[in-house]
Amino acid sequence: MTWTPVAEAVAEELSGRAGYDPGFLAPGPLVPVPLPVDGTEVVVLPYTHFSVVLRPDRRLAAATVVAVDGAALRDVDRDGEDWFLDPRVGPDAQAGAQLYARNDFDRGHLVRRRDPVWGSPAEARRANSDTFSYANAAPQASGFNQSLELWLGLEDHVLAHAREHDARLVVVTGPVFADDDPEYRGVRVPRRFFKVAGHLLDDGPGGPALASAGFVLDQTPLVEEVLRSEARAQDAPELGAFRTFQVPVADVAELTALDLGPLVAADRMPALVPAAAAEGDGVPMWRPVTAPGELLL
């Protein structure tokens, strides 16, 4: 790649980033960076309080993982922040501005902008800026990305639940890649995304115990409409519905071929679904949800 003084300065600054800490939920178990179990080539990019597992062949992240300290979150304004290509990898390994220009795809933050923004004022500002790396972005139809009630609200709801026990949260987020994802401007656009959140419960037999919850969010109708609109050279498309499911964390691990470590065994859903079904709700293992209050935590 061609190096400029700006790129060299950004690379030098990012070279000191520590990234996500697998021991963040101590005294609970280590929750490692989620890496592929099938030998897929990835590059792990550390930032402030989070890491991105970049998949160069897809030019998008296979996963991101962030440590959220709910008791130390800070409000940092996003004004003046610009998206940037991470100079630690080549531009051909990451989708940049061209993918998102003049269409109805948002640059959807995978690590939510506010999640790593905690610690000292300087630390929080660095984390805020780091989330604007294109390696942390994925194409999301605007009606999907902007639906605060679910996609952006899941961490808030799980964090509020976790505060009853511990104010710390680990969130793994990424696309669910499929071989038939539609190609657009040289990038195959994911139709589904996943999120797995882990935190500690105080009611473990030997002390604090890890608990987790998994979600899959489907933007298929919106992606198809955006691509049809592009083909017709029309303005912004009429937005359709997207769907949100609470799912077993084991299913997320299988769908993504990622090693989710102890988050799989810590899943709360298998224990809570039979209890709900016994009450006559007939809750399926892939459980559609339309509001945070419907989540089983």
N, C-alpha and C positions, 0 to 999 in steps of 0.2 A: 504494500500500500504506500501511497505518497504521504510522507510525513510533513506536517506544517508545524511552526512554533506552537500554535494553539494545541494541536494534537499531542505534541511532545509534552507540553505542560500538563494536559489532562492525564496522559499516561503516567507521568511521574507522580502526580497526585494520587491516582487510583492505585498505584503500586503499593501504597501503604495501608490499604483497606484490609481489615481483619476478617470481614465477612461474618456470616452466621456462626454462632457458638453452639455446637451440639450439646454442651452441658448447661444450656440456659435454664432448663427446668429442674436443676438440682434442688433438693435431694432425689428427685425422680430420675428415671433412666436417661441415658444419652439418647438423643433423637438425631440421627446423622443426616447429613445432606443427602437427599434422595437421588440415587444414581441408577442408571439402567441395569437390569439384571441380564439383558440379552446381548451384551457386547456392543451396543450402539455407541458410536463415538460422541463424546460430549466434552465441553470445556467448562470448568467451574470458575465463575467470575465472582470474586468477593467484593462486597460493597460495605456500607456502614449498617451493621445489624442485620444484613441479609446477604444471601448468595443466589446467583442465577446459574442454573445448569443449562448452558447453551447447547443446542443441537445444530451444528453448522449445516448439515445436509437439509434441514428444514428452514434454516435461517431464523429460527425462533427458539425460545426457551422450551426445553422439555419439562422443566419444573423450576420453581423458585421456592425459597424457604426463608422465613423471616421470624425474628424474635421480637415479640411485642411486650413491652413492659407497661402495662396499663396504668400503673401508679406513677409513672414518670413521663407520660406523654406530654408533648409541648405543641402549642399552636404555632405553626410556621407558615407564612403566606407563600403561595405558589407563584405569585406575580414575579415576572422577570426570569423564570426558569425556562430554559430551552432544552428540547430533546437533543441528545447527542449520540453519535456512534461510539461504542467503546473501542478506543484505539489499541487495546490489548489483544484484539483479534482483528482479522481482516474484514473489510467492508462486505466481502462476498459471503461472510459467515453470519450476517445479521441483516434483517430487513430494516431499511431506513425510511426516510421521508417519502420517497417515491411511492411506496406501497399505500400511503394514506392520503395522497394528494387528490383533491377534486373528486371525492366519492363519499359514500355514507359509512365508511369504516372509521371508527375512532381508534386512536392509539390507546388501547386499554392497558392501564397499569396492571401487571400481574401481582407484584407486591404493591398493595394499596399505598398510596402516597403517604398517608398519615401513620401507617403501622410502625415503621422503623424510626419515626421522628420522636425520639426520647433521649434522655441523658442531659448532658450539659448543653447550653445554648449553641455552642459551636458544633458539637456532635450532632445535635438535632438538625441544624442547618445543612451539614454534610449529608446526612441521611436523606433529607428532603430532596436535595439536588441529585443524589445518586439514583433516586427512583425514576428520573427522567432519561436514563439510559435506554436506547432502543432495544437493548438485550432484555429489558424488563417489560417490553411492550408486545402486544399481540393484537391482530385485527379483530375488533369486536363491532358488530353492527350497533349503530348509535342507540337504538331502542333497548338493546341488551345491556350495554355498558352503563347507560344512564339510569337504569332502574334501581334506584337507591334502596327500595324496600327489600330487595333480596340480594342481588349480586354484591352490592357494596355494603349491604347491611348485615351480612352473615357474621363477619368478624365482630361487629358491634354487639350482636346478640350473644355470641358465644363468650366474648370477653366479659359482658355483664354477668353471664352465668358463672364464669370462672372467678369473678371477683368475690363470690360467696365463699370461695375456698383459697384462691391464690390469684394475684393480679397479673400473672404472666401467662403468655400464650405463644405457641408455635404454630405457624400457618404455612402449609405447603400448597402451592397453587400452580396450575399450568394447563396447557391444552391436552385434550385427549386426541392424539394423532391417529388418523386412519389413512390407509393407502388410497382411498378414493376421495379424500378431501379435494374440493375443487381448486384448480390452479388459477391464480390471478396475479398478473404482473410478476411472474416468476416465483411466486410463493404459494404453496398449498395452504389454503385458509382453513383452520380448524373449525369444526362445527360444534364441538362440545368442549367444555372446560371442567376442571375438577378443583375442589378445594378440600383439604383435610386440616382440621384444627385440633391441636392437642393442648391440654392443660392438666394441672394436678388437682386431685380430690383429696380431702383430708381423711376420708373414711376407709382408707386401705387397712388391711389387717396388720401390716407391718409399718404403718405410717402413710405419708402421702402417696397416692397411687395415680398413675397416668390414666387419663381419660381422653378419648378422641371421638370425632364425628366426621363423616365424609359426605360430600355433596357433588353432584354432577349437574351442570347447567348447560342446556341445549339451545344454541342459537340457529339451528338449521333453517327454520323458515325465514329468518331475517337474512342470513347469508345468501340464500337462494334468491330472495327478492332484490338484494343489492346487486347481485351479478346479472339478474334479468334486466334491472334498470340500466346497468352499465351497457349491456348489449343494445338496449333501445335508445341509448344516449338521452335518457330523460333526466329530470331533476331528482331530488331525493325521493326514494320509494315510499309507498305506504307501508308502515311497519306492521308486521304480524306479531304473533305471540311468541314468547320463548318459554321454556319449561325448566323448572327447578326440581331436583329430586334429592332427598336424603337417602344415601345408599350405604351399604356396608363398606368399610374402609378396605376390606379384602378385595372387593370388586374394583375399587379404584386402582389398587396395586396390580390387579390382573389386566385391567384395561390399558394401563400406561406402561407396564413392564418396568416399574420403578420399585426400588427397595425402600419401603416406607418404615422399615425397622419396627420398633415396638408400638407404633401407632396402630398397626393391624390388630394385635392382640388386645389393645386398650379400647377398642371400639365399644361404645355404649349401646349401639343400636341393636345388636343381636339379643341382648338381655331385655331391652325395652320393648322391642317389637312383639315378642310373644306375650308380654304382659298386656300390651294394648289390644292384641288380638283376642285375648281371653276375656276382655271386657266387651267384646262384640263389635269392635271397630274393623276387624278384618284387615289389618295393616299389612300391605305387601312389603317385600324386602327392598324394592325400589319405590320409595314413598313420595308421591308428588307433594310439594309444599307450595303454598301461595303467600304465606306470611311467616315472619320469624317465630311467632307464637306457636306454630305447628311443629316446630323442630323437637325431636326427641333427644334430650341431653341428659 
